[in-house]
Amino acid sequence: NHLKINPSKTEALVVKSKNHFDPNIDSIKEVKVSHTTAIKCSNVVKSLGIWFDDFLTFDSHISKIVQACNITLRNLWVISSKLSFSIKKQLVHCLILSRLDFCNGLFYNLPAYQIKRLQKVQNDCVRFLYGKRIKHFDRITPFLKEAHFLPVKERIRFKIALLVFKSLNNDVPDYLRQHLQIKTEPIHSLRTEDDFFLLENSCVPHLQRTERAFSHAAPSVWNKLPYGLRSASDTQTFKKDLKTYLFANYFT
């Protein structure tokens, strides 16, 4: 688009690998884009509302989500006695769960301790909803089920499966669709292989974080769904049935 780079407002990120450490990468302090312009490198950069770090751990991004949600939740507790249960639930959905769900497909296959940090925020939301009904040492899972909240890990699977469904129905941009390929039917197939809604699995990646890429995560999540769900006719039906399936699968 012939946009001019403003070096004072632009940062570059050099993505590193803990498995293949290269000391020369740490020496990179700036990236030259022309003879007169250079962009400084940073360990953490923000793009489209997401904070990316140099090892793609999303530790900084999750920390900012947790911090923002805790501040919001602390403010809601101040007025909680004046709010009905339905109003509380609407506020939780609008102000907190929306933050947890924003681009959460990036969190697929992250270490368990990172997901637990986000899950703790959701658990605190449930405690806010039910107040004194939940004692200090009570298990949160029954109340999570009663509130009909999908846990964080299932919400991530929900987002990826929804993106796959929209990709197969041409409701997303090409840069997402081009990473998916419908599994081809073998010449000599069994009746058990008569499934036209499976995705081709990508080759085994050399790096663990590559497994979090959409091209790897999408077949992993999508192919585990039942055939009836994968063959849904419209988006709203798919979303409703998908949440029902993930909810029942987690709480049973």
C-alpha positions in Angstrom: 0.0 0.0 0.0 3.1 2.2 -0.3 3.0 3.1 3.4 6.0 4.8 4.9 7.6 3.1 8.0 7.9 5.3 11.0 11.0 3.9 12.8 10.0 5.6 16.1 6.7 3.7 16.2 7.8 0.4 14.7 9.5 -2.5 16.3 10.9 -5.8 15.0 10.8 -9.2 16.6 13.4 -11.9 16.1 11.8 -15.2 16.9 14.2 -17.6 18.6 14.2 -21.3 19.5 15.2 -22.8 22.9 16.0 -26.1 21.2 18.3 -24.6 18.5 20.1 -21.7 20.3 22.1 -19.4 18.1 24.2 -16.8 19.9 24.4 -14.7 16.8 20.6 -14.0 17.0 21.0 -12.3 20.4 23.5 -9.9 18.8 20.8 -8.5 16.4 19.8 -5.1 17.8 18.1 -3.6 14.7 16.9 -4.5 11.3 17.8 -2.3 8.3 14.9 -1.8 5.9 16.8 0.8 3.7 20.1 2.6 3.6 18.8 5.3 5.9 16.2 3.5 8.0 16.6 0.9 10.7 14.0 -0.7 13.1 15.0 -1.5 16.6 14.4 -5.1 17.8 12.4 -5.8 20.9 11.8 -8.9 23.0 8.0 -8.3 23.0 5.9 -6.6 20.4 2.2 -5.9 20.0 0.4 -6.7 16.8 -3.4 -6.6 16.3 -3.9 -6.7 20.1 -1.6 -9.6 20.7 1.7 -9.4 22.6 4.3 -11.7 20.9 7.5 -12.6 22.7 10.7 -13.8 21.0 10.1 -17.5 22.0 6.3 -17.4 21.2 5.4 -18.5 24.7 2.7 -15.8 25.0 3.7 -15.4 28.6 3.6 -11.6 28.4 0.2 -11.6 26.6 -1.4 -14.0 29.1 0.0 -11.9 32.0 -1.6 -8.8 30.6 -4.9 -10.6 30.1 -4.9 -11.9 33.7 -4.0 -8.5 35.1 -6.7 -6.7 33.1 -9.3 -9.3 34.1 -8.4 -9.2 37.8 -8.7 -5.4 37.8 -12.1 -5.6 36.2 -13.3 -8.4 38.5 -12.1 -6.5 41.6 -14.2 -3.5 40.5 -17.2 -5.7 39.9 -17.0 -7.1 43.4 -17.5 -3.6 44.8 -21.0 -3.4 43.3 -21.8 -7.1 43.4 -24.4 -6.8 46.2 -26.4 -4.4 43.9 -26.5 -6.8 40.9 -28.8 -9.7 40.1 -27.4 -13.0 38.9 -28.4 -12.4 35.3 -26.7 -9.0 35.3 -23.6 -10.4 36.8 -23.4 -13.1 34.1 -23.8 -10.6 31.3 -21.0 -8.4 32.8 -18.8 -11.4 33.1 -19.4 -12.4 29.5 -18.9 -8.9 28.2 -15.9 -7.7 30.3 -13.9 -10.8 31.1 -14.8 -13.9 29.1 -14.5 -11.8 25.9 -10.9 -11.1 26.8 -10.2 -14.8 27.4 -11.7 -15.7 24.1 -9.9 -13.0 22.0 -7.6 -14.9 19.6 -7.5 -17.8 22.0 -6.8 -20.2 19.2 -3.1 -19.1 19.6 -3.1 -20.8 23.0 -3.6 -24.3 21.6 -1.1 -26.8 23.0 0.5 -24.3 25.4 2.0 -25.7 28.6 -0.6 -26.6 31.2 0.6 -24.0 33.7 -0.3 -21.2 31.2 -3.8 -22.5 30.7 -4.2 -22.8 34.5 -3.5 -19.1 34.8 -6.4 -18.3 32.4 -8.6 -21.0 34.1 -8.1 -19.3 37.5 -9.6 -16.1 36.1 -12.6 -18.0 34.9 -12.9 -19.7 38.3 -12.8 -16.3 40.0 -15.7 -15.2 37.7 -17.7 -18.2 38.9 -17.0 -17.2 42.5 -18.2 -13.7 41.7 -21.4 -15.1 40.2 -22.4 -17.3 43.1 -20.8 -15.3 46.0 -21.3 -16.8 49.4 -22.8 -20.0 48.0 -19.2 -21.1 47.2 -17.1 -21.7 50.3 -13.3 -21.2 50.4 -12.5 -24.9 49.9 -15.4 -25.9 47.7 -14.7 -27.4 44.3 -15.4 -25.0 41.5 -16.3 -27.6 38.8 -19.9 -28.1 39.9 -20.6 -24.4 39.8 -18.8 -24.0 36.5 -21.2 -26.6 35.1 -24.2 -24.9 36.7 -23.2 -21.6 35.1 -22.8 -23.5 31.8 -19.3 -22.1 31.2 -17.0 -24.0 28.9 -13.5 -24.3 30.6 -10.7 -22.4 29.0 -9.1 -25.5 27.3 -12.5 -26.4 25.7 -13.0 -22.8 24.6 -9.7 -22.9 22.7 -10.9 -26.1 20.9 -14.2 -24.4 20.2 -12.5 -21.5 18.5 -10.3 -23.7 16.3 -13.2 -26.0 15.3 -15.3 -23.0 14.4 -12.6 -21.5 12.3 -12.2 -24.9 10.5 -16.0 -25.1 9.8 -16.0 -21.5 8.4 -13.0 -22.3 6.3 -14.7 -25.3 4.8 -17.7 -23.1 4.0 -15.7 -20.3 2.5 -16.5 -17.8 5.4 -12.9 -16.9 6.2 -10.0 -15.3 4.2 -7.8 -17.3 1.9 -4.8 -17.1 4.1 -6.6 -19.5 6.5 -8.3 -21.7 3.9 -5.0 -22.4 2.2 -3.7 -24.2 5.3 -6.5 -26.8 5.2 -7.0 -29.8 2.8 -9.8 -32.2 2.8 -8.7 -35.8 3.1 -8.8 -37.6 -0.3 -10.8 -40.8 -0.6 -8.5 -43.8 -1.3 -9.2 -45.9 -4.4 -9.9 -49.0 -2.4 -11.7 -47.8 0.6 -13.7 -49.5 3.4 -17.1 -48.4 4.5 -15.5 -47.2 7.7 -13.4 -44.8 5.7 -16.5 -43.3 3.9 -16.1 -39.9 5.6 -15.7 -36.9 3.4 -15.3 -34.3 6.2 -11.9 -35.2 7.6 -8.8 -33.1 7.1 -5.4 -34.2 6.0 -2.9 -34.3 8.9 0.2 -32.2 8.4 3.6 -33.8 8.6 5.2 -34.3 12.1 6.8 -31.0 13.0 10.4 -30.8 14.2 9.6 -28.0 16.8 7.0 -28.4 19.5 5.6 -24.9 18.9 4.9 -25.7 15.3 2.2 -28.1 16.6 0.3 -24.9 17.7 0.2 -23.6 14.1 -3.3 -23.6 12.5 -2.2 -26.1 9.9 -1.4 -28.6 12.6 -4.0 -27.7 15.3 -6.9 -27.7 12.9 -6.8 -31.3 11.8 -6.0 -32.4 15.3 -9.1 -30.8 16.7 -11.5 -31.2 13.8 -10.9 -34.9 13.1 -11.7 -35.8 16.7 -15.2 -34.4 16.4 -18.1 -36.8 15.6 -19.2 -37.1 12.0 -22.7 -35.7 12.7 -21.1 -32.5 14.1 -18.6 -32.1 11.3 -21.4 -32.4 8.7 -23.5 -29.6 10.1 -25.4 -27.5 7.6 -25.1 -24.0 9.0 -22.9 -22.0 11.4 -25.4 -21.4 14.1 -26.4 -25.1 14.3 -22.7 -26.1 14.4 -21.9 -23.6 17.2 -24.8 -24.8 19.3 -24.0 -28.5 18.8 -20.3 -28.0 19.2 -20.7 -26.3 22.6 -23.1 -29.1 23.7 -20.6 -31.7 22.7 -17.6 -30.1 24.3 -19.6 -29.3 27.5 -20.9 -32.9 27.8 -17.5 -34.4 26.9 -15.8 -32.4 29.7 -18.3 -32.7 32.5 -19.0 -36.5 32.1 
